[in-house]
Amino acid sequence: MKLSNEENTIFIQIAAYRDPQLVPTLKDMLSKAKYPNNLRIGIAWQHAVEDSWDNLDKFKNDPRFRILDFDYTQSQGTCWARNQVQQLYKGEKYTLQLDSHHRFLQDWDLILIEMLCNLQQQGIKKPLITGSLHNFDPDNDLAPRYDFPLKSIFDKFMPEGAVLFYATKLDSWDDETQPLPSRFYCGHFAFTLGQFSTEVQHDPNFYFYGEEISIAVRAYTHGYDLFTPNKTVCWHEYIRKGKTKQWDDDKTWFTKNDAAHLRNRKLLEMDGEINDIDFGIYGLGTVRTLKDYEKYAGISFKHRAIQKFTACHLPPLVDLQKHPSDEEFEQSLLNIFVCCIDINQSQVPEDDYDFWTVAFKNNMGDVIYRKDAYKDEILQMKNNPNGYCEIWREFYTEIPPASWVVIPYSPSKSWADPIEGNI
C-alpha cells in the first residue's frame, strides 16, 4: 500500500480554546507522523491576546495549515468551533477530528489509514474509527502511558437527555486483532473518510453535551459504520485542571446549553418529543433510520431504556437482518431502577473510609448490580447535614433487586461488618 503520495492526505480538525497544549500537540502530531507532508491541519484558534503561550506564528506561513483566528469572545461553544473547522475541508481523502491536547504514537497516520483500508477490504464502505483514549499528563510528559485497547460502553441518560458513555477494557469475547463495532462516537478522536467533513457536519446550534450521541446517530444513518480501534495511536488530556474552558468565559453558556439539549431531544425523538425542527444538513441521513440505530445499539431514546446486550457490554447488532421487530424491541427493553440507600452516619463512624462496596442482590442472594463508592463520594455523604449517608444508584435490570449490601473499608480498621437491607 503506497501511502506517501498526495492522494493520501488527511484533513486534521482541531477546535482549540485558550489551550496551552495546542502548540505541543501540533509539534508532537507532526513529529510522530510517518508522512507529515500529507497532513492538512484546520484549526479554530479561539484565543486571548493575554495568553502569551498561545501563539501560532510559526505555523501561519506553513501551507499545510488553515487557521481561523477568533478572539475568544466570539466563541459560541465546542460544536460551533468544530463546524467552523469543517468549512476548511478541501477534498482530502481522510479526516481526523481531535481536541487540542493530545500526544501521538510514532507513525500514527500510517496505522490509522491501514486500519481503515483493512475494514474497507472486508466490505465496509464507510468505516468511522472513533473512541475514548487513554489519558496523558502534560506535567509528566515522559511518564509511561497505558496503551491497551479500550471500548466505549453505555453509562446513562443525562436528565436533559444526552447519552453518556465511558471507556473500559475489552471483554473476553472481544477480538483484539481488528477494530471492534462501536455504538458511540467520541468527539476527541474520530478518523474516517474525508467526505465525512461535509456529509455529517457538526450542528453549530449544539453547545457541548449531546454532540457525541447526535453525531453517532447521524453518522450511522448516513451509512457510516462505527468502530473503536484495536490499537492505541494517541492519548488525550482529560483532567485539564486550571485550564480555561469556554463556559468559564461565557456568562450565557447555560442558555446555549439548554437550547442544545432540547434540539438533541427533538432530533432523537426522545421522551416522545416530535421532531418539528428543520435540521437541514444537520439532520439524520437516509441510508438507515433512527430505529435502525436504536436496534443496532440496543438503546431506546423514546423510553430512555436499553437492551440487555447493551447493559452486558456485548457488541452491537451489526447485521440488520437480525434486528428484532419493533414489537420485540419494545418488549425486551430493561427497566430502570433508582434507589437511595440511607445509612445512619453513626453506623459508619471512621474518619478515613476510602472505599465502600455497594451492591444489589436478587431474591436468591446473587449480585445483579454493583457500583462502589470512593473517597470523594463517601466524604460528601459523611458531611450530609441530615445525619444520613445517602447512596443514590440508578441502573437497568430485568427484575428489580430484592436487597442491598454496603461494606465499608478504612485503612485503619480494615473491612467493617456488612450493612444490609431489603428493598
Wavefront OBJ file of the C-alpha trace (Angstrom):
o trace
v 0.000 0.000 0.000
v 1.536 3.284 -1.115
v 0.694 5.970 1.400
v 3.287 8.635 0.706
v 1.552 10.023 -2.380
v -0.566 13.157 -2.270
v -3.808 11.189 -2.633
v -3.470 10.015 0.966
v -3.918 13.424 2.573
v -5.529 13.710 5.993
v -7.613 16.738 6.959
v -6.991 17.307 10.677
v -9.815 19.079 12.547
v -8.885 20.861 15.775
v -11.086 23.203 17.799
v -8.813 24.936 20.340
v -9.930 27.233 23.153
v -7.230 29.124 25.079
v -5.298 25.893 25.336
v -1.615 25.871 26.411
v -1.371 22.361 24.955
v -2.251 23.379 21.391
v 1.312 24.083 20.233
v 2.814 20.985 21.954
v 0.018 18.922 20.362
v 0.803 20.235 16.875
v 4.532 19.637 17.301
v 4.038 16.083 18.541
v 1.497 15.305 15.820
v 3.873 16.431 13.058
v 6.973 14.810 14.521
v 5.280 11.430 15.009
v 3.535 11.279 11.615
v 5.012 8.897 9.032
v 4.072 11.316 6.257
v 3.749 14.798 7.811
v 3.593 16.445 4.380
v 0.280 14.690 3.752
v -1.376 16.462 6.699
v -3.686 19.441 6.227
v -4.364 20.985 9.619
v -7.512 23.056 10.159
v -7.713 24.950 13.449
v -10.422 27.075 15.025
v -7.993 29.116 17.110
v -10.018 30.758 19.886
v -7.571 32.753 21.968
v -6.959 35.870 24.048
v -4.180 38.398 23.490
v -3.029 37.950 27.089
v -2.429 34.224 26.510
v 1.249 34.577 25.656
v 1.715 30.821 25.381
v -0.976 30.551 22.704
v 0.923 31.695 19.600
v 0.709 30.113 16.154
v 3.034 32.470 14.253
v 5.424 29.633 13.383
v 2.609 27.796 11.568
v 0.883 30.662 9.750
v 3.151 30.513 6.686
v 3.120 26.719 6.540
v 0.930 25.726 3.539
v -0.308 22.668 5.432
v -2.116 24.879 7.955
v -5.528 26.550 7.653
v -6.058 28.711 10.710
v -9.251 30.520 11.671
v -8.278 33.317 14.065
v -11.022 34.071 16.614
v -10.903 36.283 19.659
v -12.196 34.076 22.463
v -15.197 36.381 22.988
v -16.506 35.334 19.546
v -16.777 31.691 20.523
v -20.210 30.056 20.624
v -19.040 26.746 22.055
v -17.440 23.455 21.059
v -19.805 22.383 18.285
v -19.801 25.852 16.712
v -15.993 25.732 16.619
v -15.958 22.220 15.150
v -18.360 23.368 12.440
v -16.118 26.317 11.617
v -13.161 23.976 11.108
v -15.148 21.725 8.792
v -15.645 24.632 6.384
v -11.886 24.412 5.716
v -12.149 20.955 4.148
v -10.796 20.826 0.574
v -11.375 17.282 -0.570
v -8.706 15.422 1.405
v -9.051 11.632 1.274
v -9.267 11.174 5.055
v -10.104 13.258 8.087
v -9.202 13.082 11.763
v -11.048 15.092 14.410
v -9.125 15.812 17.614
v -9.139 18.127 20.586
v -6.164 20.435 21.108
v -4.491 18.399 23.882
v -3.054 15.128 22.569
v 0.090 13.049 22.225
v 0.754 10.567 19.438
v 2.236 7.177 18.673
v 5.003 7.027 16.087
v 3.536 6.532 12.579
v 0.000 7.144 13.843
v -1.158 8.286 10.398
v 0.017 5.131 8.636
v -1.583 2.929 11.308
v -4.978 4.629 11.030
v -5.065 4.520 7.234
v -4.137 0.839 7.191
v -6.794 0.154 9.818
v -9.481 1.886 7.747
v -8.386 0.293 4.463
v -8.465 -3.166 6.022
v -12.066 -2.564 7.058
v -12.936 -1.440 3.539
v -11.392 -4.614 2.149
v -13.863 -6.537 4.322
v -16.729 -4.814 2.518
v -17.332 -1.932 4.924
v -17.695 1.053 2.610
v -17.568 3.895 5.132
v -15.732 2.949 8.343
v -15.620 5.506 11.163
v -12.875 4.735 13.690
v -13.583 6.534 16.940
v -13.409 6.077 20.694
v -12.182 7.272 24.054
v -8.430 7.456 24.554
v -6.126 6.861 27.486
v -5.046 9.891 29.495
v -1.656 11.585 29.407
v -0.265 14.097 31.908
v 1.433 17.108 30.259
v 3.201 17.877 33.537
v 4.816 14.448 33.393
v 5.041 14.003 29.656
v 7.709 11.307 29.696
v 5.831 9.039 32.092
v 4.750 5.622 30.758
v 1.218 5.587 29.339
v -1.391 2.870 29.093
v -1.736 1.513 25.576
v -4.149 -1.429 25.819
v -7.265 -1.149 23.624
v -10.420 0.424 25.021
v -14.076 0.246 24.077
v -16.934 2.632 24.830
v -19.889 1.281 26.807
v -23.224 2.774 27.825
v -23.290 4.692 31.108
v -26.585 6.545 31.466
v -29.002 9.119 30.150
v -28.420 12.620 31.473
v -31.550 14.230 32.969
v -31.517 16.567 29.951
v -31.457 13.583 27.585
v -27.905 13.199 26.281
v -26.473 9.687 26.416
v -23.202 9.308 28.292
v -20.693 6.506 27.849
v -17.320 5.601 29.288
v -14.252 3.633 28.251
v -13.306 0.262 29.651
v -11.027 -2.672 28.886
v -12.079 -5.226 26.315
v -14.013 -8.286 27.454
v -13.185 -11.933 26.822
v -15.467 -12.095 23.763
v -13.846 -9.064 22.093
v -11.407 -9.634 19.230
v -8.273 -7.508 19.664
v -6.939 -8.280 16.171
v -9.142 -5.713 14.401
v -11.306 -2.682 15.203
v -14.494 -3.511 17.106
v -18.007 -2.366 16.195
v -18.987 0.512 18.491
v -22.238 2.198 19.491
v -20.732 5.596 20.124
v -18.819 8.480 18.565
v -16.103 10.260 20.524
v -15.505 13.929 19.755
v -11.833 13.937 20.713
v -10.836 11.122 18.349
v -12.587 10.249 15.089
v -10.886 9.057 11.880
v -12.758 8.359 8.673
v -13.167 9.302 5.020
v -12.682 12.976 4.249
v -16.208 13.334 2.867
v -17.490 12.961 6.436
v -16.494 16.634 6.847
v -19.356 17.615 4.544
v -21.780 14.703 4.959
v -22.036 14.808 8.770
v -21.077 18.310 9.796
v -21.374 19.398 13.393
v -24.536 21.307 14.160
v -23.338 24.782 15.268
v -26.531 25.144 17.319
v -25.331 22.402 19.654
v -23.156 23.539 22.542
v -21.336 20.611 24.202
v -23.409 17.771 25.653
v -25.428 15.927 23.029
v -22.668 16.341 20.456
v -21.412 12.767 20.588
v -24.672 10.810 20.621
v -26.169 13.022 17.900
v -23.123 12.534 15.653
v -23.170 8.770 16.313
v -26.787 8.514 15.166
v -26.342 10.879 12.229
v -23.211 9.062 11.059
v -24.935 5.690 11.275
v -27.986 6.915 9.355
v -25.650 8.352 6.681
v -24.203 4.867 6.140
v -21.094 5.041 8.320
v -20.177 2.031 10.442
v -18.673 2.917 13.825
v -15.596 1.122 15.139
v -13.311 1.501 18.123
v -9.608 0.999 17.280
v -7.821 -2.157 18.406
v -4.591 -0.211 18.866
v -3.888 2.995 20.785
v -2.453 5.615 18.414
v -2.789 8.721 20.577
v -3.501 9.939 24.103
v -5.773 12.685 25.436
v -5.510 15.077 28.386
v -8.715 14.704 30.411
v -8.071 16.489 33.701
v -7.080 19.902 32.321
v -7.008 21.301 35.847
v -6.795 25.085 35.928
v -7.317 25.420 32.148
v -9.895 27.952 31.000
v -12.962 26.438 29.329
v -15.363 28.286 27.054
v -18.099 28.170 29.690
v -15.762 29.861 32.171
v -15.733 32.966 29.974
v -19.258 32.858 28.542
v -21.762 34.094 31.123
v -24.724 32.968 28.985
v -23.429 29.487 28.202
v -26.333 27.816 30.022
v -28.897 29.256 27.600
v -26.962 27.759 24.671
v -26.677 24.503 26.615
v -30.417 24.305 27.357
v -31.302 25.043 23.733
v -28.870 22.357 22.545
v -30.354 19.737 24.883
v -33.853 20.446 23.522
v -32.527 20.272 19.960
v -30.930 16.912 20.719
v -34.150 15.529 22.203
v -36.049 16.662 19.113
v -33.517 15.140 16.726
v -33.641 11.757 18.517
v -37.395 11.943 19.207
v -36.611 11.418 22.875
v -39.274 11.255 25.597
v -41.959 11.288 22.905
v -40.780 14.624 21.501
v -41.994 15.347 17.970
v -39.205 16.345 15.623
v -40.715 19.596 14.368
v -37.369 21.276 13.584
v -35.993 21.572 10.066
v -32.446 20.404 10.778
v -31.418 20.713 7.126
v -27.895 19.389 6.606
v -27.630 18.733 10.349
v -30.385 16.143 10.349
v -30.442 12.361 10.049
v -29.314 10.538 6.920
v -31.430 8.408 4.603
v -29.299 5.244 4.336
v -30.582 3.939 7.675
v -33.293 5.077 10.090
v -33.281 6.259 13.682
v -34.972 2.977 14.623
v -32.185 1.074 12.853
v -29.652 2.785 15.107
v -31.700 2.067 18.227
v -31.853 -1.638 17.377
v -28.162 -1.687 16.427
v -27.107 -0.023 19.688
v -29.813 -1.500 21.930
v -30.915 1.962 23.059
v -34.441 3.408 23.073
v -34.435 7.198 23.101
v -38.201 7.389 23.428
v -38.215 5.311 26.621
v -34.710 6.169 27.899
v -34.101 2.442 28.169
v -31.605 -0.125 26.893
v -31.456 -3.762 25.858
v -29.844 -6.469 27.971
v -26.987 -6.957 25.493
v -26.173 -3.262 25.849
v -26.199 -3.476 29.649
v -23.883 -6.512 29.475
v -21.433 -4.617 27.226
v -21.916 -7.073 24.362
v -21.231 -5.947 20.764
v -23.927 -4.045 18.898
v -26.181 -5.856 16.391
v -24.337 -5.169 13.141
v -26.476 -7.363 10.882
v -29.685 -5.506 10.004
v -31.304 -8.829 9.063
v -31.010 -9.960 12.689
v -32.625 -6.874 14.188
v -35.779 -7.584 16.215
v -39.170 -6.369 15.095
v -40.417 -3.102 16.564
v -42.698 -5.018 18.939
v -39.925 -7.388 20.079
v -37.621 -4.431 20.613
v -40.144 -2.582 22.785
v -40.937 -5.668 24.866
v -37.298 -6.524 25.586
v -36.195 -3.155 26.984
v -34.823 -3.230 30.506
v -36.458 -1.275 33.297
v -34.591 1.498 35.048
v -34.238 1.098 38.818
v -33.496 4.121 41.016
v -32.734 3.666 44.711
v -31.401 5.707 47.611
v -29.787 3.655 50.382
v -29.978 5.553 53.657
v -27.303 4.700 56.234
v -27.199 6.496 59.559
v -23.858 8.256 59.928
v -23.464 6.628 63.342
v -23.160 3.275 61.539
v -20.017 4.443 59.740
v -18.004 6.212 62.487
v -14.478 6.120 60.992
v -12.876 9.234 59.501
v -10.655 7.547 56.941
v -13.001 5.479 54.744
v -11.706 5.321 51.186
v -13.872 2.529 49.743
v -17.345 1.072 50.218
v -18.687 -1.940 48.376
v -22.220 -1.082 47.216
v -24.146 -3.996 45.678
v -27.709 -5.057 44.910
v -28.924 -8.675 45.022
v -31.839 -10.663 43.675
v -34.070 -12.844 45.884
v -31.570 -15.718 45.536
v -28.788 -13.602 47.032
v -26.899 -13.162 43.752
v -25.338 -9.784 42.991
v -27.066 -8.254 39.939
v -25.502 -4.794 40.095
v -22.532 -3.229 41.831
v -21.211 0.305 41.817
v -18.815 1.058 44.659
v -18.332 4.347 46.498
v -14.947 6.025 46.688
v -13.361 8.685 48.863
v -14.964 11.814 47.379
v -18.494 10.394 47.404
v -18.004 8.957 50.889
v -16.774 12.289 52.256
v -19.745 14.091 50.752
v -22.157 11.581 52.302
v -20.437 11.741 55.694
v -20.884 15.530 55.686
v -24.583 15.385 54.868
v -26.265 17.693 57.457
v -29.344 15.457 57.788
v -27.313 12.777 59.585
v -27.643 10.123 56.880
v -25.306 8.847 54.179
v -27.495 8.802 51.074
v -26.170 6.393 48.441
v -28.016 7.040 45.173
v -27.774 4.360 42.493
v -29.502 4.023 39.119
v -29.252 1.030 36.795
v -31.132 -1.084 34.270
v -32.446 -4.508 35.189
v -34.979 -7.118 34.041
v -36.099 -7.844 37.624
v -35.971 -5.275 40.475
v -33.438 -6.165 43.190
v -34.607 -7.630 46.485
v -31.865 -6.369 48.806
v -28.718 -4.280 49.075
v -25.412 -4.512 50.932
v -22.778 -1.920 51.819
v -19.362 -2.988 53.154
v -17.173 -0.053 54.290
v -13.392 -0.195 54.251
v -10.948 2.068 56.097
v -7.139 1.746 56.109
v -7.080 1.991 59.925
v -9.799 -0.594 60.715
v -9.882 -2.690 57.513
v -13.273 -4.125 56.470
v -16.305 -3.318 58.598
v -19.255 -5.652 59.050
v -21.694 -5.588 56.116
v -24.639 -3.209 56.400
v -27.661 -4.810 54.698
v -31.248 -4.003 53.933
v -34.257 -5.218 51.960
v -35.954 -3.313 49.154
l 1 2 3 4 5 6 7 8 9 10 11 12 13 14 15 16 17 18 19 20 21 22 23 24 25 26 27 28 29 30 31 32 33 34 35 36 37 38 39 40 41 42 43 44 45 46 47 48 49 50 51 52 53 54 55 56 57 58 59 60 61 62 63 64 65 66 67 68 69 70 71 72 73 74 75 76 77 78 79 80 81 82 83 84 85 86 87 88 89 90 91 92 93 94 95 96 97 98 99 100 101 102 103 104 105 106 107 108 109 110 111 112 113 114 115 116 117 118 119 120 121 122 123 124 125 126 127 128 129 130 131 132 133 134 135 136 137 138 139 140 141 142 143 144 145 146 147 148 149 150 151 152 153 154 155 156 157 158 159 160 161 162 163 164 165 166 167 168 169 170 171 172 173 174 175 176 177 178 179 180 181 182 183 184 185 186 187 188 189 190 191 192 193 194 195 196 197 198 199 200 201 202 203 204 205 206 207 208 209 210 211 212 213 214 215 216 217 218 219 220 221 222 223 224 225 226 227 228 229 230 231 232 233 234 235 236 237 238 239 240 241 242 243 244 245 246 247 248 249 250 251 252 253 254 255 256 257 258 259 260 261 262 263 264 265 266 267 268 269 270 271 272 273 274 275 276 277 278 279 280 281 282 283 284 285 286 287 288 289 290 291 292 293 294 295 296 297 298 299 300 301 302 303 304 305 306 307 308 309 310 311 312 313 314 315 316 317 318 319 320 321 322 323 324 325 326 327 328 329 330 331 332 333 334 335 336 337 338 339 340 341 342 343 344 345 346 347 348 349 350 351 352 353 354 355 356 357 358 359 360 361 362 363 364 365 366 367 368 369 370 371 372 373 374 375 376 377 378 379 380 381 382 383 384 385 386 387 388 389 390 391 392 393 394 395 396 397 398 399 400 401 402 403 404 405 406 407 408 409 410 411 412 413 414 415 416 417 418 419 420 421 422 423
